[in-house]
Amino acid sequence: MGSEEKYSHIINLMQFARKAGKMVSGTDACLRDLRNNNLKLIIIAEDTSLKTVKRITDARNILESAVPIIRWGTQKELSSALGLPISGIFGIKDGQFAAKVLEYYSN
C-alpha cells in the first residue's frame, strides 16, 4: 500500500470516528478519557512537543494502561483534515476504529 493510500485510509477512519463521537482531540480530553479507561488508541502528531508527548506517555504508564500510541502525521494536516483547531493529540474511543487504524498504520 502506498503512503498516500495509507494516509487516506487513516484520515477517513479518523473522520468517521469523529463524526460518530468516537474520537477526542487535545491533551486534556485525551488524558481525561485515558484516566476513565475510554481510549483504545492514541495518535500523536510527529511535530507535537516532547513535553506534551511525555505528559501522555507518563499518564499511560502511571495508569498501567495498554492503550497503544502511534506517532503519525503533523498537527496541521491532521487537524485540518478533521476540521478541528490545531492539536497534536487524538484519542480513538472505539475498538474497531482503533484496530483498523493500527492495521493501516502497520502496513
PyMOL commands that place a pseudoatom at each C-alpha (Angstrom):
pseudoatom trace, name=CA, resn=MET, resi=1, chain=A, elem=C, hetatm=0, pos=[0.000, 0.000, 0.000]
pseudoatom trace, name=CA, resn=GLY, resi=2, chain=A, elem=C, hetatm=0, pos=[1.397, 3.394, -0.991]
pseudoatom trace, name=CA, resn=SER, resi=3, chain=A, elem=C, hetatm=0, pos=[1.927, 6.122, 1.575]
pseudoatom trace, name=CA, resn=GLU, resi=4, chain=A, elem=C, hetatm=0, pos=[-0.799, 8.325, 0.044]
pseudoatom trace, name=CA, resn=GLU, resi=5, chain=A, elem=C, hetatm=0, pos=[-3.292, 5.463, 0.150]
pseudoatom trace, name=CA, resn=LYS, resi=6, chain=A, elem=C, hetatm=0, pos=[-2.310, 4.646, 3.745]
pseudoatom trace, name=CA, resn=TYR, resi=7, chain=A, elem=C, hetatm=0, pos=[-2.692, 8.320, 4.714]
pseudoatom trace, name=CA, resn=SER, resi=8, chain=A, elem=C, hetatm=0, pos=[-6.104, 8.494, 3.049]
pseudoatom trace, name=CA, resn=HIS, resi=9, chain=A, elem=C, hetatm=0, pos=[-7.385, 5.358, 4.815]
pseudoatom trace, name=CA, resn=ILE, resi=10, chain=A, elem=C, hetatm=0, pos=[-6.252, 6.529, 8.250]
pseudoatom trace, name=CA, resn=ILE, resi=11, chain=A, elem=C, hetatm=0, pos=[-7.681, 10.038, 7.780]
pseudoatom trace, name=CA, resn=ASN, resi=12, chain=A, elem=C, hetatm=0, pos=[-11.008, 8.573, 6.589]
pseudoatom trace, name=CA, resn=LEU, resi=13, chain=A, elem=C, hetatm=0, pos=[-11.198, 6.337, 9.662]
pseudoatom trace, name=CA, resn=MET, resi=14, chain=A, elem=C, hetatm=0, pos=[-10.417, 9.274, 11.946]
pseudoatom trace, name=CA, resn=GLN, resi=15, chain=A, elem=C, hetatm=0, pos=[-13.106, 11.355, 10.211]
pseudoatom trace, name=CA, resn=PHE, resi=16, chain=A, elem=C, hetatm=0, pos=[-15.686, 8.587, 10.650]
pseudoatom trace, name=CA, resn=ALA, resi=17, chain=A, elem=C, hetatm=0, pos=[-14.699, 8.160, 14.306]
pseudoatom trace, name=CA, resn=ARG, resi=18, chain=A, elem=C, hetatm=0, pos=[-15.046, 11.902, 14.892]
pseudoatom trace, name=CA, resn=LYS, resi=19, chain=A, elem=C, hetatm=0, pos=[-18.469, 12.056, 13.233]
pseudoatom trace, name=CA, resn=ALA, resi=20, chain=A, elem=C, hetatm=0, pos=[-19.596, 9.031, 15.263]
pseudoatom trace, name=CA, resn=GLY, resi=21, chain=A, elem=C, hetatm=0, pos=[-18.473, 10.697, 18.505]
pseudoatom trace, name=CA, resn=LYS, resi=22, chain=A, elem=C, hetatm=0, pos=[-15.749, 8.085, 18.978]
pseudoatom trace, name=CA, resn=MET, resi=23, chain=A, elem=C, hetatm=0, pos=[-12.763, 10.432, 18.873]
pseudoatom trace, name=CA, resn=VAL, resi=24, chain=A, elem=C, hetatm=0, pos=[-11.438, 13.185, 21.113]
pseudoatom trace, name=CA, resn=SER, resi=25, chain=A, elem=C, hetatm=0, pos=[-8.708, 15.702, 20.430]
pseudoatom trace, name=CA, resn=GLY, resi=26, chain=A, elem=C, hetatm=0, pos=[-6.425, 17.716, 22.651]
pseudoatom trace, name=CA, resn=THR, resi=27, chain=A, elem=C, hetatm=0, pos=[-4.192, 16.789, 25.535]
pseudoatom trace, name=CA, resn=ASP, resi=28, chain=A, elem=C, hetatm=0, pos=[-6.708, 17.393, 28.332]
pseudoatom trace, name=CA, resn=ALA, resi=29, chain=A, elem=C, hetatm=0, pos=[-9.535, 15.470, 26.631]
pseudoatom trace, name=CA, resn=CYS, resi=30, chain=A, elem=C, hetatm=0, pos=[-7.253, 12.535, 25.891]
pseudoatom trace, name=CA, resn=LEU, resi=31, chain=A, elem=C, hetatm=0, pos=[-5.852, 12.483, 29.436]
pseudoatom trace, name=CA, resn=ARG, resi=32, chain=A, elem=C, hetatm=0, pos=[-9.396, 12.553, 30.864]
pseudoatom trace, name=CA, resn=ASP, resi=33, chain=A, elem=C, hetatm=0, pos=[-10.555, 9.678, 28.659]
pseudoatom trace, name=CA, resn=LEU, resi=34, chain=A, elem=C, hetatm=0, pos=[-7.332, 7.767, 29.328]
pseudoatom trace, name=CA, resn=ARG, resi=35, chain=A, elem=C, hetatm=0, pos=[-7.959, 8.068, 33.091]
pseudoatom trace, name=CA, resn=ASN, resi=36, chain=A, elem=C, hetatm=0, pos=[-11.568, 6.931, 32.569]
pseudoatom trace, name=CA, resn=ASN, resi=37, chain=A, elem=C, hetatm=0, pos=[-10.368, 3.951, 30.530]
pseudoatom trace, name=CA, resn=ASN, resi=38, chain=A, elem=C, hetatm=0, pos=[-12.249, 5.136, 27.423]
pseudoatom trace, name=CA, resn=LEU, resi=39, chain=A, elem=C, hetatm=0, pos=[-9.408, 5.188, 24.880]
pseudoatom trace, name=CA, resn=LYS, resi=40, chain=A, elem=C, hetatm=0, pos=[-8.425, 2.344, 22.566]
pseudoatom trace, name=CA, resn=LEU, resi=41, chain=A, elem=C, hetatm=0, pos=[-5.703, 4.227, 20.649]
pseudoatom trace, name=CA, resn=ILE, resi=42, chain=A, elem=C, hetatm=0, pos=[-3.782, 7.480, 20.985]
pseudoatom trace, name=CA, resn=ILE, resi=43, chain=A, elem=C, hetatm=0, pos=[-2.438, 9.203, 17.879]
pseudoatom trace, name=CA, resn=ILE, resi=44, chain=A, elem=C, hetatm=0, pos=[0.282, 11.782, 18.492]
pseudoatom trace, name=CA, resn=ALA, resi=45, chain=A, elem=C, hetatm=0, pos=[1.329, 14.035, 15.619]
pseudoatom trace, name=CA, resn=GLU, resi=46, chain=A, elem=C, hetatm=0, pos=[5.016, 13.794, 14.825]
pseudoatom trace, name=CA, resn=ASP, resi=47, chain=A, elem=C, hetatm=0, pos=[5.567, 17.511, 15.459]
pseudoatom trace, name=CA, resn=THR, resi=48, chain=A, elem=C, hetatm=0, pos=[3.970, 17.513, 18.917]
pseudoatom trace, name=CA, resn=SER, resi=49, chain=A, elem=C, hetatm=0, pos=[6.239, 18.938, 21.624]
pseudoatom trace, name=CA, resn=LEU, resi=50, chain=A, elem=C, hetatm=0, pos=[8.262, 16.479, 23.683]
pseudoatom trace, name=CA, resn=LYS, resi=51, chain=A, elem=C, hetatm=0, pos=[6.694, 17.931, 26.853]
pseudoatom trace, name=CA, resn=THR, resi=52, chain=A, elem=C, hetatm=0, pos=[3.196, 17.019, 25.621]
pseudoatom trace, name=CA, resn=VAL, resi=53, chain=A, elem=C, hetatm=0, pos=[4.305, 13.581, 24.444]
pseudoatom trace, name=CA, resn=LYS, resi=54, chain=A, elem=C, hetatm=0, pos=[5.851, 12.961, 27.875]
pseudoatom trace, name=CA, resn=ARG, resi=55, chain=A, elem=C, hetatm=0, pos=[2.627, 14.039, 29.615]
pseudoatom trace, name=CA, resn=ILE, resi=56, chain=A, elem=C, hetatm=0, pos=[0.632, 11.479, 27.638]
pseudoatom trace, name=CA, resn=THR, resi=57, chain=A, elem=C, hetatm=0, pos=[3.142, 8.626, 27.911]
pseudoatom trace, name=CA, resn=ASP, resi=58, chain=A, elem=C, hetatm=0, pos=[3.744, 9.245, 31.628]
pseudoatom trace, name=CA, resn=ALA, resi=59, chain=A, elem=C, hetatm=0, pos=[-0.013, 9.186, 32.313]
pseudoatom trace, name=CA, resn=ARG, resi=60, chain=A, elem=C, hetatm=0, pos=[-0.382, 5.961, 30.350]
pseudoatom trace, name=CA, resn=ASN, resi=61, chain=A, elem=C, hetatm=0, pos=[2.494, 4.364, 32.278]
pseudoatom trace, name=CA, resn=ILE, resi=62, chain=A, elem=C, hetatm=0, pos=[1.234, 5.532, 35.691]
pseudoatom trace, name=CA, resn=LEU, resi=63, chain=A, elem=C, hetatm=0, pos=[-2.212, 4.130, 34.896]
pseudoatom trace, name=CA, resn=GLU, resi=64, chain=A, elem=C, hetatm=0, pos=[-0.564, 0.919, 33.657]
pseudoatom trace, name=CA, resn=SER, resi=65, chain=A, elem=C, hetatm=0, pos=[-2.674, 1.254, 30.545]
pseudoatom trace, name=CA, resn=ALA, resi=66, chain=A, elem=C, hetatm=0, pos=[-2.125, -0.903, 27.472]
pseudoatom trace, name=CA, resn=VAL, resi=67, chain=A, elem=C, hetatm=0, pos=[-3.547, 1.728, 25.107]
pseudoatom trace, name=CA, resn=PRO, resi=68, chain=A, elem=C, hetatm=0, pos=[-1.284, 1.810, 22.040]
pseudoatom trace, name=CA, resn=ILE, resi=69, chain=A, elem=C, hetatm=0, pos=[0.302, 5.087, 20.997]
pseudoatom trace, name=CA, resn=ILE, resi=70, chain=A, elem=C, hetatm=0, pos=[1.342, 5.854, 17.433]
pseudoatom trace, name=CA, resn=ARG, resi=71, chain=A, elem=C, hetatm=0, pos=[3.268, 8.868, 16.130]
pseudoatom trace, name=CA, resn=TRP, resi=72, chain=A, elem=C, hetatm=0, pos=[1.856, 9.877, 12.770]
pseudoatom trace, name=CA, resn=GLY, resi=73, chain=A, elem=C, hetatm=0, pos=[1.166, 12.935, 10.652]
pseudoatom trace, name=CA, resn=THR, resi=74, chain=A, elem=C, hetatm=0, pos=[1.565, 16.583, 11.571]
pseudoatom trace, name=CA, resn=GLN, resi=75, chain=A, elem=C, hetatm=0, pos=[-0.645, 18.728, 13.758]
pseudoatom trace, name=CA, resn=LYS, resi=76, chain=A, elem=C, hetatm=0, pos=[-1.647, 20.956, 10.864]
pseudoatom trace, name=CA, resn=GLU, resi=77, chain=A, elem=C, hetatm=0, pos=[-2.523, 18.185, 8.399]
pseudoatom trace, name=CA, resn=LEU, resi=78, chain=A, elem=C, hetatm=0, pos=[-4.434, 16.058, 10.921]
pseudoatom trace, name=CA, resn=SER, resi=79, chain=A, elem=C, hetatm=0, pos=[-6.358, 18.954, 12.471]
pseudoatom trace, name=CA, resn=SER, resi=80, chain=A, elem=C, hetatm=0, pos=[-7.161, 20.417, 9.066]
pseudoatom trace, name=CA, resn=ALA, resi=81, chain=A, elem=C, hetatm=0, pos=[-8.351, 17.082, 7.652]
pseudoatom trace, name=CA, resn=LEU, resi=82, chain=A, elem=C, hetatm=0, pos=[-10.588, 16.600, 10.692]
pseudoatom trace, name=CA, resn=GLY, resi=83, chain=A, elem=C, hetatm=0, pos=[-11.926, 20.161, 10.719]
pseudoatom trace, name=CA, resn=LEU, resi=84, chain=A, elem=C, hetatm=0, pos=[-10.563, 20.811, 14.200]
pseudoatom trace, name=CA, resn=PRO, resi=85, chain=A, elem=C, hetatm=0, pos=[-8.454, 23.528, 15.822]
pseudoatom trace, name=CA, resn=ILE, resi=86, chain=A, elem=C, hetatm=0, pos=[-4.734, 22.698, 15.764]
pseudoatom trace, name=CA, resn=SER, resi=87, chain=A, elem=C, hetatm=0, pos=[-3.985, 19.771, 18.059]
pseudoatom trace, name=CA, resn=GLY, resi=88, chain=A, elem=C, hetatm=0, pos=[-1.293, 17.136, 18.248]
pseudoatom trace, name=CA, resn=ILE, resi=89, chain=A, elem=C, hetatm=0, pos=[-3.112, 14.527, 20.338]
pseudoatom trace, name=CA, resn=PHE, resi=90, chain=A, elem=C, hetatm=0, pos=[-6.080, 12.458, 19.194]
pseudoatom trace, name=CA, resn=GLY, resi=91, chain=A, elem=C, hetatm=0, pos=[-7.795, 9.613, 21.021]
pseudoatom trace, name=CA, resn=ILE, resi=92, chain=A, elem=C, hetatm=0, pos=[-9.905, 6.908, 19.406]
pseudoatom trace, name=CA, resn=LYS, resi=93, chain=A, elem=C, hetatm=0, pos=[-12.572, 5.549, 21.771]
pseudoatom trace, name=CA, resn=ASP, resi=94, chain=A, elem=C, hetatm=0, pos=[-13.885, 2.679, 19.644]
pseudoatom trace, name=CA, resn=GLY, resi=95, chain=A, elem=C, hetatm=0, pos=[-12.043, -0.642, 19.429]
pseudoatom trace, name=CA, resn=GLN, resi=96, chain=A, elem=C, hetatm=0, pos=[-12.977, -1.343, 15.811]
pseudoatom trace, name=CA, resn=PHE, resi=97, chain=A, elem=C, hetatm=0, pos=[-11.868, 2.082, 14.576]
pseudoatom trace, name=CA, resn=ALA, resi=98, chain=A, elem=C, hetatm=0, pos=[-8.652, 1.730, 16.588]
pseudoatom trace, name=CA, resn=ALA, resi=99, chain=A, elem=C, hetatm=0, pos=[-7.934, -1.743, 15.196]
pseudoatom trace, name=CA, resn=LYS, resi=100, chain=A, elem=C, hetatm=0, pos=[-8.386, -0.567, 11.596]
pseudoatom trace, name=CA, resn=VAL, resi=101, chain=A, elem=C, hetatm=0, pos=[-6.172, 2.500, 12.112]
pseudoatom trace, name=CA, resn=LEU, resi=102, chain=A, elem=C, hetatm=0, pos=[-3.465, 0.256, 13.593]
pseudoatom trace, name=CA, resn=GLU, resi=103, chain=A, elem=C, hetatm=0, pos=[-3.843, -2.168, 10.688]
pseudoatom trace, name=CA, resn=TYR, resi=104, chain=A, elem=C, hetatm=0, pos=[-3.320, 0.574, 8.086]
pseudoatom trace, name=CA, resn=TYR, resi=105, chain=A, elem=C, hetatm=0, pos=[-0.551, 2.192, 10.141]
pseudoatom trace, name=CA, resn=SER, resi=106, chain=A, elem=C, hetatm=0, pos=[1.360, -1.106, 10.329]
pseudoatom trace, name=CA, resn=ASN, resi=107, chain=A, elem=C, hetatm=0, pos=[1.145, -1.853, 6.587]
for i in range(1, 107): cmd.bond("trace and resi %d" % i, "trace and resi %d" % (i + 1))
show_as sticks, trace
zoom trace
